[in-house]
Amino acid sequence: MKKKSAFFATLSLAMATTAMTAFASPSTTQENVIPESSAIESPISNPFIEGHLITPSVIDTSNPIGDTVTGGSVVPKYFTINAGYGHIKLLMKNYSNQSVTVSLTHNSTRMVYFSRVIAGSGSLTWKNFEEGFEQGMRAGDYTLQWSGGGSNVNGEFFGKTGSSISDVTN
């Protein structure tokens, strides 16, 4: 009998506590509830503004790669591949009538990823996954060196990096 009394006393106390908590809580009447339609909107209209990225981008748009290549017979150009964006596509255009040799080197390891000749008025598209680097490139700083073999170089290059092969195939 004592167990039943203790059980009912505990149950009564729990119910009284619940009722008091509900009574003391803020009102949920319409005047204290913010309807979904009037939720506070962010003034950010572009979802790609730093710190406000809504969905992650698979192409590293924060790191444009490209420049004109003019000047002497050897012209180095520099760019960075950010971590997580190790797939790269480079388009290199030679505007001179003479052929140029273009090489890509990872600066900290001194690893040469390619060295290719681009004919006069020609171009070259290089994709890491088509050249034996299916797992992607190392993050870090790179040098794209153009050499005209005694002639001044005149060209430009463009590139994009992505987190997967499909990001840079087109």
C-alpha positions as CSV (number, residue, x, y, z in Angstrom):
1,M,0.0,0.0,0.0
2,K,2.9,2.4,0.8
3,K,4.3,1.8,-2.7
4,K,0.9,2.8,-4.3
5,S,0.7,5.9,-2.2
6,A,4.3,6.9,-3.1
7,F,3.6,6.3,-6.8
8,F,0.4,8.5,-6.7
9,A,2.2,11.2,-4.8
10,T,5.0,11.3,-7.3
11,L,2.6,11.3,-10.2
12,S,0.5,14.1,-8.7
13,L,3.7,16.2,-8.1
14,A,4.8,15.7,-11.7
15,M,1.5,16.7,-13.0
16,A,1.4,19.8,-10.8
17,T,4.9,20.8,-11.9
18,T,4.0,20.4,-15.5
19,A,0.8,22.5,-15.1
20,M,2.8,25.2,-13.3
21,T,5.5,25.2,-15.9
22,A,3.0,25.6,-18.7
23,F,1.2,28.4,-16.9
24,A,4.4,30.3,-16.2
25,S,5.8,29.9,-19.8
26,P,5.4,32.8,-22.3
27,S,2.1,33.0,-24.1
28,T,1.8,31.3,-27.4
29,T,-1.0,33.4,-28.6
30,Q,-0.9,34.9,-32.0
31,E,0.5,38.3,-30.9
32,N,3.7,36.6,-29.5
33,V,4.4,34.2,-32.4
34,I,6.4,35.3,-35.4
35,P,4.8,33.8,-38.5
36,E,7.1,32.1,-41.0
37,S,6.3,34.6,-43.7
38,S,7.7,37.5,-41.7
39,A,10.9,35.8,-40.7
40,I,13.8,38.2,-40.7
41,E,15.5,38.1,-44.1
42,S,19.2,38.5,-44.6
43,P,20.2,41.6,-46.6
44,I,22.7,39.4,-48.5
45,S,21.4,38.8,-52.0
46,N,24.5,37.1,-53.4
47,P,25.0,33.7,-51.7
48,F,28.7,33.7,-52.7
49,I,29.8,36.6,-50.5
50,E,32.5,35.5,-48.1
51,G,31.1,34.2,-44.9
52,H,27.6,33.8,-46.3
53,L,28.1,30.8,-48.6
54,I,24.8,28.9,-48.7
55,T,26.0,25.9,-50.7
56,P,29.6,25.0,-51.3
57,S,30.9,25.7,-54.7
58,V,32.7,22.9,-56.5
59,I,34.7,25.2,-58.7
60,D,37.1,27.4,-56.8
61,T,35.7,30.8,-58.0
62,S,37.6,32.6,-55.3
63,N,40.9,31.7,-57.0
64,P,40.8,32.8,-60.7
65,I,43.8,31.6,-62.7
66,G,45.0,33.5,-65.8
67,D,47.2,36.2,-67.1
68,T,48.9,37.6,-70.2
69,V,52.4,36.4,-70.9
70,T,54.6,38.9,-72.6
71,G,58.1,40.2,-72.3
72,G,61.4,38.5,-72.4
73,S,62.3,35.1,-73.7
74,V,61.6,33.5,-70.3
75,V,58.5,34.6,-68.5
76,P,57.3,32.9,-65.2
77,K,53.7,33.3,-64.1
78,Y,52.5,32.2,-60.7
79,F,49.2,30.9,-59.3
80,T,47.9,28.9,-56.3
81,I,45.8,25.8,-56.1
82,N,43.8,25.9,-52.9
83,A,43.3,22.8,-50.7
84,G,40.4,20.7,-51.8
85,Y,40.4,22.0,-55.4
86,G,43.2,19.8,-56.8
87,H,41.7,19.2,-60.3
88,I,42.8,21.8,-62.8
89,K,42.2,22.7,-66.4
90,L,44.6,25.1,-68.1
91,L,44.2,26.7,-71.5
92,M,47.4,28.2,-72.9
93,K,47.5,30.3,-76.1
94,N,50.7,31.3,-77.9
95,Y,50.1,34.5,-80.0
96,S,53.7,34.7,-81.3
97,N,54.8,33.1,-84.6
98,Q,57.6,31.2,-82.8
99,S,57.0,28.0,-80.7
100,V,57.2,28.3,-76.9
101,T,57.9,25.7,-74.2
102,V,55.6,25.9,-71.3
103,S,56.2,24.0,-68.0
104,L,54.3,23.7,-64.8
105,T,56.2,23.3,-61.5
106,H,54.9,22.9,-57.9
107,N,57.1,25.4,-56.1
108,S,57.7,23.7,-52.7
109,T,58.4,20.2,-54.0
110,R,60.0,21.3,-57.4
111,M,57.8,18.6,-59.1
112,V,57.4,19.3,-62.8
113,Y,53.9,18.3,-63.9
114,F,54.5,19.0,-67.5
115,S,56.8,20.6,-70.1
116,R,55.2,21.0,-73.5
117,V,55.9,22.9,-76.7
118,I,53.1,25.1,-78.1
119,A,53.6,25.8,-81.8
120,G,53.5,29.4,-83.1
121,S,49.9,30.7,-83.0
122,G,48.9,27.5,-81.3
123,S,47.2,26.5,-78.1
124,L,47.3,23.8,-75.5
125,T,44.7,22.6,-73.1
126,W,46.0,20.6,-70.1
127,K,43.9,18.7,-67.6
128,N,45.5,16.9,-64.7
129,F,43.4,13.8,-64.9
130,E,44.2,13.2,-68.5
131,E,47.9,13.4,-67.7
132,G,48.2,10.8,-65.0
133,F,47.1,12.8,-62.0
134,E,43.7,11.4,-61.5
135,Q,43.8,12.0,-57.7
136,G,44.3,15.7,-58.2
137,M,47.2,18.1,-57.8
138,R,48.9,19.2,-54.6
139,A,47.7,22.3,-53.0
140,G,50.2,25.2,-53.0
141,D,52.0,27.7,-55.2
142,Y,52.8,26.9,-58.8
143,T,55.0,28.4,-61.5
144,L,53.9,28.3,-65.2
145,Q,57.1,29.1,-67.1
146,W,57.0,30.2,-70.7
147,S,60.2,30.0,-72.7
148,G,60.6,31.4,-76.2
149,G,64.0,29.9,-76.9
150,G,65.6,33.3,-77.6
151,S,62.4,34.9,-78.9
152,N,60.1,37.0,-76.8
153,V,57.0,35.2,-75.7
154,N,53.5,36.5,-76.3
155,G,50.5,34.6,-75.0
156,E,48.0,34.1,-72.2
157,F,46.6,31.4,-70.1
158,F,43.3,30.7,-68.3
159,G,42.5,28.0,-65.8
160,K,40.0,26.8,-63.3
161,T,40.3,24.4,-60.4
162,G,37.6,22.2,-58.9
163,S,37.0,19.6,-56.2
164,S,36.3,16.8,-58.7
165,I,37.2,15.9,-62.3
166,S,33.6,16.7,-63.5
167,D,34.1,20.3,-62.2
168,V,36.8,21.0,-64.9
169,T,35.8,18.8,-67.8
170,N,34.1,21.4,-69.9
